[in-house]
Amino acid sequence: MRFLLNYVFPFLLSSQFVLSSPTSTQSASSPSFTYNSKTFLLNGSPYQIIGGQMDPQRIPPQYWRDRLTKARAMGLNTIFSYVFWNLLEPVQGTWTSAEPANDIAEYFRIAQEVGLHVVLRPGPYICGEREWGGFPAWLADVPGMVVRSYNEPFLAASKSYIERLANDIRDLQITRGGPILMIQVENEYGSFGDEHNYTSALRDMLRENFEGMTLYTNDGGVDWTLEGGEVHTVLAEIDGDPTSGFKSRELYINDTTELGPLLDGEYYTWAPDQWGSYNPHNTTVGNPADVEQFVKDLDYVLGNQSASISLYMFHGGTNFGFGNGALWQNRTTAFTTSYDYGSPLDESGRTNDLYSTLRSTIQKFVPKGSIPDVPANLPRSTIPVFSLTPTASLFDNLGHAVSGQSPLTMEALKQSYGYTLYVHTAGSSTSGVVHPGDRARDRVIVYKNNVRQGIIDSQYQHPLNISVSLKKGDKLQLLVENLGRVDYYSRGNPYRNYLQDPYKGILGDVTIGEEVLKGWEMYPLSLDDVSFAPKASQYGAKVKADDPPVFYHGSFTVAKPKNSNPAVLDTYLSVPTGLKGNVWVNGFNLGRFWFVGPQQSLYLPGTIIKPGQQNDVVVLELEPGIRSGSENMVANGMAERAWGNNPDMDCENCV
């Protein structure tokens, strides 16, 4: 997604003439999107892109029309959209575009209906603070795989992905009367590498599958990123600060086949949130200087008819389930479930003050009356406090084990997301510090005989050392949580390239002191479906603060909407006495919660709620009893969400 460096140099516009010509199969009267040295051309007429990023797979499909309509009403004429390969092909060879949430073609059709064009950003790598940058986890288990490289296994998998995506959406390209104007080749590749044979191969794949379409690259606005990411005959564009970025494009791109009108393909409206006690929510609220700079930059770009822009993000949406990515900064930096991003359209799709400010700015540069009225925001609802009753221990609902002398990674266990439990039964006495493979991948809760001993958390450069003493017959249990595979790595980063090391669970041997532990039972816990968790209590005792994870159940009802307002209203679900875990409503995984913040509630779309019926809530609390004590936990729905940070009760002095 993003490349955050300080850009320098003033603006300079090239006079080099470039033309993206129709192919021989495209007549002069066919719909087209081309460009010359100064401007994009839509059907031969100048077209200035006023764009914004909004990814369909982060939004309930029932809300696509509402969100796209609000984009048009802010003054946007084009939507930029990533496509998440991992959701479209979660299992190799299994294509899921028929599922409503993955029906990218339908999203683009709606965009066209509300008056928007589309810029397609298919990857195969997209970053976007998304789990492994959008790559499906099964890639990690393909022999010889090297992602983002001129690597035969990766190119073969990418070719299959692009062909299947093209089959779904090819008829929606501009040359066939659809809304898709332009397609991005890879994503900020120059920040990562400079294998031009790799990006040229992707260029050729896209041209084979989207005949006659304009292609472009998008890179950070400095010399080494632009030079690393450029692709011969593909329009080179920038992101970040437009003033210095546009100048850099002209300075460092010398191939005339890559020059043309200027586009800031990712102008950052703020930044994503990361879990942690010292990571506050990112927002423009209370930061007028930032909003003022946004307005100045929009004025600068839109006042230049040779330049275009896309706001990243117009609407961020949500990393539902286990969808968030992470960074490696000599520790794991995990992004939150919320992808609110401080956007002009908030996580629940409501317009805000930033939306109004940017709309007023855009209105200065478009014909009067050309921007439609803003649809009214529906209110959000509240749900009264309801009880969550402990019903079962996770460790009593493990399913089938895989046995082995040494631990296997999640990927080797054919598991993509969630948790994996590793159990070793001691054959003799041993004691010392537990080392879970080469390092914690990513958060390891250590138990002995079902009693929690402590947590090894890779979100800290110096996590706790957890020591145990085992006697013959004792069980060592390591519950490992995948906090999100690394989604971004810069070749300017001093830390290891974890894009090429996505493995979760345990990699390598587990040792206690110097002793290697052999003999393991391994339980993949992807939790794609939690219907196995009993609703009636099977929990035979009161919850204790050192117990294994516990499933809690509860329910709520909401009244059927009145005829004049058929929508079920959204809310923010809070588990105020929870510490860390996940929440499912009617079987849908809303995402992760964690008391440290900054996120203190989960977006619950009204599309998931069943009006006039009992709505089933399942909470997996990883550390039961610490905040809630032995009593039932509670949950409630809030019309206005609260953000906040708290100390990490598991590692208060960790850094």
C-alpha positions in Angstrom: 0.0 0.0 0.0 2.2 2.8 1.3 5.7 4.2 1.1 6.3 6.8 3.9 9.4 8.8 3.1 9.8 12.6 3.0 9.8 13.7 -0.6 11.7 16.7 -1.9 11.9 18.8 -5.1 9.4 21.3 -6.6 6.9 20.4 -9.3 8.0 20.2 -13.0 5.7 19.0 -15.8 7.2 17.1 -18.7 6.3 18.2 -22.3 7.2 14.7 -23.7 4.3 13.5 -25.8 3.1 9.9 -25.1 0.0 8.2 -26.4 -1.6 5.0 -25.2 -3.1 3.9 -28.5 -6.1 1.6 -29.1 -5.2 -1.9 -30.2 -5.9 -3.1 -33.7 -9.1 -4.7 -32.5 -10.4 -1.5 -31.1 -12.1 0.9 -33.5 -11.7 4.7 -33.2 -15.2 5.0 -32.0 -14.9 2.4 -29.3 -14.9 3.5 -25.7 -11.3 4.2 -24.7 -9.0 5.5 -21.9 -5.7 6.8 -23.2 -3.3 9.6 -22.4 -0.9 12.1 -24.0 1.9 14.0 -22.4 -0.5 16.3 -20.5 -3.7 14.6 -19.7 -5.7 11.4 -19.5 -8.2 11.0 -22.3 -11.6 9.4 -21.8 -13.1 8.7 -25.2 -10.8 11.4 -26.6 -11.6 14.1 -24.1 -9.4 15.3 -21.2 -10.2 13.5 -18.0 -8.9 14.4 -14.6 -9.0 11.6 -12.1 -10.5 12.6 -8.8 -10.3 9.3 -7.1 -10.4 7.5 -3.8 -9.5 4.1 -2.5 -12.2 1.7 -1.3 -11.8 -2.1 -1.3 -14.9 -4.1 -1.8 -13.7 -7.1 0.3 -13.5 -4.9 3.4 -17.2 -3.9 3.1 -20.4 -5.9 3.5 -21.7 -6.3 0.0 -25.1 -5.1 0.9 -23.5 -1.7 1.6 -21.5 -1.4 -1.6 -24.1 0.8 -3.3 -24.3 3.1 -0.3 -20.6 3.6 0.0 -20.1 4.1 -3.7 -22.9 6.6 -3.8 -21.3 8.6 -1.0 -18.0 8.5 -2.9 -19.7 10.1 -5.9 -21.4 12.6 -3.7 -18.1 13.8 -2.2 -17.1 14.7 -5.8 -15.1 11.6 -6.7 -15.3 10.4 -10.3 -13.1 7.3 -9.9 -12.8 4.5 -7.4 -9.4 2.7 -6.9 -9.8 -0.8 -5.6 -7.5 -3.5 -4.4 -8.4 -7.2 -5.0 -7.5 -9.7 -2.2 -6.2 -12.9 -3.8 -6.3 -14.7 -0.5 -10.1 -14.3 -0.3 -10.7 -15.2 -3.9 -8.6 -18.4 -3.7 -8.4 -19.4 -0.1 -7.5 -22.9 -1.1 -5.4 -23.5 -4.2 -7.7 -24.1 -7.1 -10.8 -23.1 -5.2 -12.2 -19.9 -6.7 -14.8 -18.0 -4.6 -16.0 -15.1 -6.7 -19.5 -16.5 -6.6 -19.7 -15.6 -2.9 -21.4 -12.1 -2.5 -18.5 -10.7 -0.6 -16.0 -11.6 -3.4 -18.2 -10.7 -6.3 -15.8 -8.0 -7.6 -17.7 -7.7 -10.9 -20.9 -6.8 -9.1 -19.0 -4.1 -7.1 -17.7 -2.6 -10.4 -21.1 -2.7 -12.0 -22.6 -0.8 -9.1 -19.8 1.8 -9.3 -20.7 2.4 -13.0 -24.4 2.7 -12.1 -23.8 5.5 -9.6 -21.5 7.4 -12.0 -18.0 6.2 -11.1 -15.2 4.8 -13.1 -12.8 2.3 -11.6 -9.0 1.8 -11.4 -8.2 -1.9 -10.8 -5.3 -2.8 -8.5 -5.2 -6.6 -8.7 -1.7 -7.2 -7.3 -1.0 -10.1 -7.1 0.7 -8.3 -4.2 -1.3 -5.4 -2.8 0.1 -4.6 0.7 -2.8 -2.6 2.1 -2.1 -3.6 5.8 -3.6 -6.9 4.6 -2.6 -10.4 5.8 0.6 -11.2 3.8 -0.2 -8.3 1.4 -3.1 -10.2 0.0 -1.2 -13.4 -0.8 -3.0 -16.7 0.0 -1.3 -18.6 2.8 -1.0 -21.7 0.7 1.7 -20.1 -1.4 4.1 -20.6 1.5 3.7 -24.4 1.2 4.5 -24.5 -2.6 8.0 -26.0 -3.2 10.5 -23.4 -4.4 8.2 -20.5 -3.9 9.7 -17.0 -3.8 7.0 -14.3 -3.9 7.4 -11.0 -5.7 10.1 -12.4 -7.9 10.9 -13.9 -11.3 10.3 -17.3 -9.8 8.6 -20.0 -11.8 6.2 -21.3 -9.0 5.2 -17.7 -8.2 4.6 -16.6 -11.8 2.6 -19.8 -12.5 0.3 -19.1 -9.5 0.0 -15.4 -10.4 -0.9 -16.3 -14.0 -3.6 -18.6 -12.8 -5.0 -15.9 -10.4 -4.9 -13.1 -13.0 -6.6 -15.3 -15.7 -9.4 -16.3 -13.3 -9.9 -12.7 -12.2 -10.0 -11.5 -15.8 -12.6 -14.1 -16.6 -14.8 -12.5 -14.0 -14.3 -8.8 -14.8 -12.9 -8.6 -18.4 -16.3 -7.5 -19.8 -16.2 -4.5 -17.4 -13.1 -2.8 -18.9 -13.7 0.5 -20.6 -13.0 -0.9 -24.1 -16.1 -3.1 -23.7 -18.3 -0.3 -22.3 -17.5 -1.0 -18.6 -16.1 1.3 -15.9 -12.5 0.0 -15.6 -10.2 2.7 -16.9 -6.8 1.5 -16.0 -4.9 -1.4 -14.2 -2.0 -1.2 -11.9 1.0 -3.5 -12.4 2.0 -5.0 -9.0 2.1 -2.5 -6.2 5.0 -0.1 -5.1 7.4 -2.8 -6.3 10.3 -0.3 -6.4 10.2 -0.1 -2.6 10.8 -3.9 -2.5 13.0 -4.7 -5.4 14.2 -4.0 -9.0 13.7 -7.3 -10.8 12.3 -5.8 -14.0 12.0 -9.2 -15.7 9.4 -10.0 -12.9 7.3 -6.8 -13.3 7.6 -7.1 -17.1 6.2 -10.6 -16.9 3.2 -9.3 -14.8 2.7 -6.5 -17.4 2.5 -9.1 -20.1 0.1 -11.3 -18.1 -2.2 -8.3 -17.7 -2.0 -7.3 -21.4 -2.9 -10.9 -22.4 -5.9 -10.9 -20.2 -7.1 -7.3 -20.5 -6.5 -6.5 -24.1 -6.2 -2.8 -25.0 -6.1 -1.5 -21.4 -3.9 1.3 -20.0 -1.4 0.0 -17.4 0.5 2.0 -14.8 2.9 1.5 -11.9 2.7 3.3 -8.6 5.8 4.0 -6.5 7.2 6.2 -3.8 8.6 9.5 -5.1 12.4 9.1 -4.8 15.0 7.8 -7.2 15.5 4.2 -6.1 11.8 3.4 -5.7 10.8 4.9 -9.1 13.8 3.3 -10.9 13.1 -0.1 -9.2 9.4 0.0 -10.0 9.3 1.3 -13.6 8.2 -1.0 -16.4 8.9 -0.3 -20.0 5.8 0.9 -21.9 3.8 1.2 -18.7 2.9 4.7 -17.3 5.0 5.5 -14.2 3.2 7.2 -11.3 3.8 8.2 -7.7 2.3 8.3 -4.3 2.7 10.3 -1.1 3.3 14.1 -1.3 2.3 15.3 -4.7 4.6 18.4 -4.9 7.9 16.5 -4.5 6.6 13.3 -5.9 5.6 14.8 -9.3 9.0 16.4 -9.6 10.7 13.2 -8.8 8.8 11.3 -11.4 10.0 13.8 -14.0 13.6 13.6 -12.7 14.0 9.9 -12.4 11.8 8.4 -15.1 13.7 8.8 -18.4 12.0 6.1 -20.5 9.6 8.1 -22.7 7.3 5.1 -23.0 6.6 5.6 -19.2 5.9 9.3 -19.3 2.5 11.0 -19.5 0.0 12.8 -17.2 0.8 12.9 -13.5 -1.1 10.9 -10.9 -0.7 10.7 -7.1 -2.1 7.2 -6.8 -2.1 7.1 -3.0 -2.5 10.5 -1.2 -2.8 9.5 2.4 -5.7 11.0 4.3 -4.2 9.6 7.5 -2.8 6.2 8.7 -4.0 2.8 9.9 -4.1 1.8 13.6 -1.8 -0.7 15.3 -2.4 -2.6 18.5 -0.5 -1.5 21.5 -0.7 0.5 24.7 1.2 3.4 23.2 -0.5 3.5 19.8 -3.5 5.9 19.9 -6.2 5.9 17.2 -5.2 7.9 14.1 -7.7 10.6 13.3 -7.8 14.2 11.9 -10.2 15.1 14.7 -8.3 17.6 16.8 -5.6 18.0 14.2 -6.6 21.0 12.1 -3.1 21.5 10.6 -3.3 18.1 8.9 -6.7 18.9 7.4 -5.4 22.2 6.2 -2.5 20.4 4.4 -5.0 18.0 2.8 -6.9 21.0 1.4 -3.7 22.7 0.1 -2.6 19.5 -1.6 -6.0 19.0 -3.2 -5.9 22.6 -4.4 -2.5 22.0 -5.9 -3.3 18.9 -7.8 -6.8 19.7 -8.9 -5.8 23.2 -10.0 -3.4 21.6 -12.4 -5.3 20.0 -15.3 -2.4 17.8 -16.1 -2.5 16.1 -12.7 -4.8 13.6 -11.0 -5.2 12.1 -7.5 -6.6 9.3 -5.4 -7.3 9.6 -1.7 -6.0 6.7 0.3 -8.4 5.8 2.0 -11.7 7.3 1.0 -13.3 4.5 3.1 -11.1 2.0 4.9 -13.7 -0.5 6.1 -12.8 -3.5 8.3 -10.3 -6.3 8.4 -13.0 -8.8 9.5 -11.9 -12.1 11.0 -8.1 -12.7 10.9 -7.7 -10.4 7.9 -5.2 -7.8 9.2 -1.6 -7.7 8.2 1.5 -6.8 10.2 4.9 -5.2 9.9 8.3 -6.6 11.1 10.3 -3.9 12.9 12.5 -6.2 14.9 9.2 -7.1 16.5 5.7 -7.8 15.2 3.6 -4.7 14.7 0.1 -5.9 14.1 -2.7 -3.8 12.5 -6.1 -3.7 14.2 -9.3 -5.2 13.0 -10.6 -1.7 12.2 -9.3 -0.2 9.1 -11.0 3.2 9.8 -7.9 5.0 8.7 -9.2 8.3 9.8 -11.1 8.3 6.4 -13.7 10.9 5.3 -16.2 8.0 5.3 -15.7 6.2 8.6 -15.7 2.5 9.3 -19.4 2.3 9.5 -19.9 4.3 6.3 -21.0 7.6 7.8 -19.8 10.9 6.5 -17.8 13.1 8.9 -16.3 16.6 9.1 -13.3 15.6 6.9 -15.7 14.4 4.2 -17.5 17.8 4.2 -14.2 19.6 4.0 -12.8 17.6 1.1 -16.2 17.8 -0.7 -16.1 21.6 -0.4 -12.6 21.6 -1.8 -13.4 19.4 -4.8 -16.5 21.5 -5.6 -14.2 24.4 -6.6 -12.8 22.4 -9.5 -15.8 20.7 -11.1 -18.8 22.2 -12.9 -21.4 23.6 -10.6 -24.2 21.2 -9.8 -22.2 18.2 -11.1 -21.8 16.6 -7.7 -25.0 14.9 -6.4 -26.4 15.5 -3.0 -25.0 13.6 0.0 -27.2 10.8 1.1 -28.3 11.1 4.7 -26.5 8.9 7.3 -28.5 6.3 9.0 -28.2 6.5 12.8 -26.4 3.6 14.6 -28.2 1.6 17.2 -27.5 0.5 20.7 -27.8 -2.9 22.2 -28.4 -3.1 25.9 -25.9 -5.0 28.1 -26.3 -8.8 27.9 -24.5 -11.6 29.7 -21.9 -13.9 28.2 -21.8 -17.2 30.0 -18.8 -19.5 29.9 -19.8 -22.7 28.1 -16.7 -24.6 27.2 -12.9 -24.7 27.3 -11.1 -24.4 23.9 -8.9 -27.3 25.0 -11.9 -29.5 25.4 -12.9 -28.9 21.7 -9.7 -29.5 19.8 -10.7 -31.9 17.1 -8.1 -34.2 15.5 -4.4 -34.0 16.2 -1.5 -34.3 13.8 1.4 -36.2 15.4 5.1 -35.7 14.8 8.5 -35.7 16.4 9.0 -32.0 15.7 6.5 -29.2 15.4 5.1 -28.3 12.0 4.2 -24.8 10.9 0.7 -23.6 10.3 1.3 -23.8 6.6 2.6 -27.4 6.8 -0.5 -28.3 8.7 -2.6 -26.8 5.8 -3.8 -24.0 8.1 -3.9 -20.4 7.1 -5.2 -18.3 10.0 -6.2 -18.5 13.7 -4.4 -20.5 16.4 -2.5 -23.7 16.6 -2.0 -25.8 19.8 1.2 -27.8 20.3 1.2 -30.4 23.1 4.2 -32.3 24.4 4.0 -35.0 27.1 7.3 -35.1 29.1 9.1 -38.4 29.1 11.4 -37.3 31.8 12.0 -34.3 34.2 13.3 -31.1 32.7 13.2 -27.4 33.5 14.3 -24.1 32.0 13.2 -21.2 29.7 10.8 -22.2 26.9 12.0 -21.3 23.4 9.2 -21.9 20.8 11.3 -22.6 17.7 13.4 -19.9 16.2 11.1 -17.2 17.7 7.6 -16.5 18.8 5.3 -16.6 15.7 3.5 -14.6 16.9 2.0 -14.7 20.4 2.6 -17.9 22.4 0.6 -18.7 25.6 2.4 -21.3 27.6 0.5 -23.8 29.7 1.5 -26.7 31.9 -1.2 -29.2 32.6 -3.9 -26.7 31.5 -2.6 -24.0 33.8 -1.3 -20.8 32.1 2.4 -20.1 32.9 2.9 -16.9 30.9 3.0 -15.3 27.4 5.8 -15.0 24.9 4.7 -12.0 22.7 6.7 -11.1 19.5 5.0 -7.6 19.6 7.8 -6.7 21.9 11.5 -6.7 21.1 12.2 -8.1 24.5 9.3 -10.5 25.4 9.1 -12.3 28.7 11.2 -15.4 29.4 8.8 -18.1 30.5 10.3 -20.9 32.6 8.7 -24.2 33.3 9.6 -27.4 35.3 8.2 -30.6 33.9 8.0 -34.0 35.5 7.5 -37.2 33.6 3.9 -37.2 32.3 3.4 -33.4 32.5 1.9 -31.7 29.5 3.5 -28.6 28.0 0.9 -26.8 25.9 1.8 -23.9 23.5 -1.1 -22.0 22.0 0.3 -20.0 19.1 -1.7 -17.1 17.6 -1.1 -15.8 14.1 -1.3 -12.0 14.6 -1.1 -11.4 10.8 1.6 -12.1 8.3 3.9 -9.3 7.3 2.3 -7.2 4.5 5.1 -4.7 3.7 8.8 -4.7 3.5 11.1 -2.1 2.1 14.6 -2.9 0.8 15.7 0.2 2.7 14.6 -1.6 5.9 17.4 -2.9 8.1 15.3 -5.8 9.3 14.8 -9.2 7.7 12.5 -9.6 4.7 9.6 -11.4 6.3 7.5 -11.3 3.1 9.7 -14.3 2.2 9.3 -15.8 5.6 5.5 -15.9 6.3 5.5 -19.0 8.4 3.3 -19.1 11.5 2.9 -21.5 14.4 6.3 -23.0 15.4 9.3 -23.1 13.0 12.1 -25.2 14.3 12.5 -27.2 17.5 11.0 -26.3 20.9 13.6 -26.3 23.7 13.5 -26.0 27.4 16.9 -24.8 28.5 19.2 -26.7 26.2 16.9 -29.7 25.8 15.1 -30.3 22.5 11.6 -31.6 23.0 10.6 -34.4 20.7 7.1 -35.8 20.3 4.2 -33.5 19.6 0.4 -33.5 19.1 -0.6 -30.5 17.0 -4.2 -29.1 16.7 -5.0 -26.6 13.9 -7.6 -24.2 15.2 -8.6 -22.0 12.3 -12.0 -21.4 13.8 -13.6 -20.8 10.4 -16.8 -22.2 12.0 -17.5 -22.0 15.7 -20.8 -23.9 15.7 -19.0 -26.8 17.4 -18.7 -24.6 20.6 -21.6 -25.6 22.8 -24.3 -23.0 23.6 -25.3 -24.7 26.9 -22.7 -24.6 29.6 -20.3 -27.6 29.8 -18.0 -25.6 32.0 -17.9 -27.5 35.2 -16.3 -25.0 37.5 -15.8 -21.2 38.0 -13.4 -19.6 35.6 -10.0 -19.0 37.0 -7.4 -16.4 36.0 -4.9 -19.1 34.7 -7.4 -21.2 32.8 -7.0 -22.1 29.1 -9.2 -20.1 26.6 -12.9 -20.2 27.2 -15.9 -19.9 24.8 -18.6 -17.6 26.1 -22.1 -17.5 24.7 -24.8 -14.9 24.8 -27.6 -13.5 22.7 -29.5 -10.3 22.0 -32.6 -9.3 20.1 -33.5 -6.2 18.2 -36.9 -5.2 17.0 -37.9 -5.5 13.4 -37.5 -2.2 11.6 -40.5 -0.1 10.8 -41.7 -0.2 7.2 -40.5 3.4 6.6 -37.0 2.3 7.6 -36.3 -1.3 6.5 -32.6 -1.2 7.4 -31.3 -2.9 10.5 -28.9 -0.4 12.0 -25.2 -0.9 12.6 -23.6 -0.8 16.0 -20.3 -1.2 17.7 -20.0 -4.3 19.8 -18.0 -3.9 23.0 -16.8 -6.7 25.4 -15.9 -4.3 28.3 -14.7 -7.0 30.6 -12.7 -9.0 28.0 -9.0 -9.0 27.7 -8.1 -10.5 24.3 -9.8 -12.8 21.7 -12.3 -12.9 18.9 -16.1 -12.3 18.6 -18.5 -14.1 16.3 -22.1 -12.9 15.7 -24.4 -15.4 14.0 -21.4 -17.3 13.0 -19.6 -14.3 11.4 -16.1 -13.5 12.7 -16.1 -9.7 13.5 -12.5 -9.8 14.3 -10.0 -9.4 17.2 -10.4 -7.4 20.4 -7.6 -6.5 22.8 -7.9 -4.4 25.9 -4.6 -2.6 25.2 -6.3 -0.7 22.3 -6.6 1.6 20.6 -9.7 -0.3 19.3 -12.1 -0.9 22.1 -15.2 -2.1 20.1 -15.9 -4.1 16.9 -17.9 -2.8 14.0 -21.1 -4.9 13.8 -22.9 -4.3 10.5 -26.7 -4.4 10.6 -26.5 -6.9 7.7 -25.4 -9.5 10.2 -28.1 -8.9 12.7 -31.4 -10.8 12.5 -34.3 -8.5 13.4 -36.9 -10.0 15.7 -34.9 -13.1 16.3 -32.3 -14.2 18.8 -28.8 -13.2 17.6 -26.1 -15.7 18.8 -22.8 -14.2 20.1 -19.7 -16.3 20.7 -16.6 -14.9 22.4 -13.4 -16.7 22.6 -11.6 -15.2 25.5 -7.9 -16.1 25.4 -7.2 -15.1 29.0 -10.4 -15.7 30.9 -10.9 -14.5 34.5 -8.2 -11.8 34.4 -10.5 -8.9 33.9 -13.9 -10.5 34.3 -13.0 -12.6 37.4 -15.0 -15.8 37.9 -18.3 -14.1 37.0 -20.0 -14.0 33.6 -18.7 -11.5 31.1 -20.9 -8.9 29.4 -21.3 -7.3 26.0 -23.3 -4.4 24.6 -23.7 -2.4 21.4 -22.8 1.3 21.2 -24.0 4.0 18.8 -20.7 5.9 19.2 -17.5 4.0 19.5 -14.8 4.8 22.0 -11.1 4.6 21.4 -8.5 4.2 24.1 -5.3 2.6 25.3 -4.5 0.6 28.4 -1.4 -1.1 29.9 -0.7 -4.6 28.7 -1.6 -6.6 31.7 0.5 -9.6 30.4 3.7 -7.6 29.9 3.5 -4.2 31.6 7.3 -3.6 31.4 7.9 -5.1 28.0 9.4 -3.0 25.3 
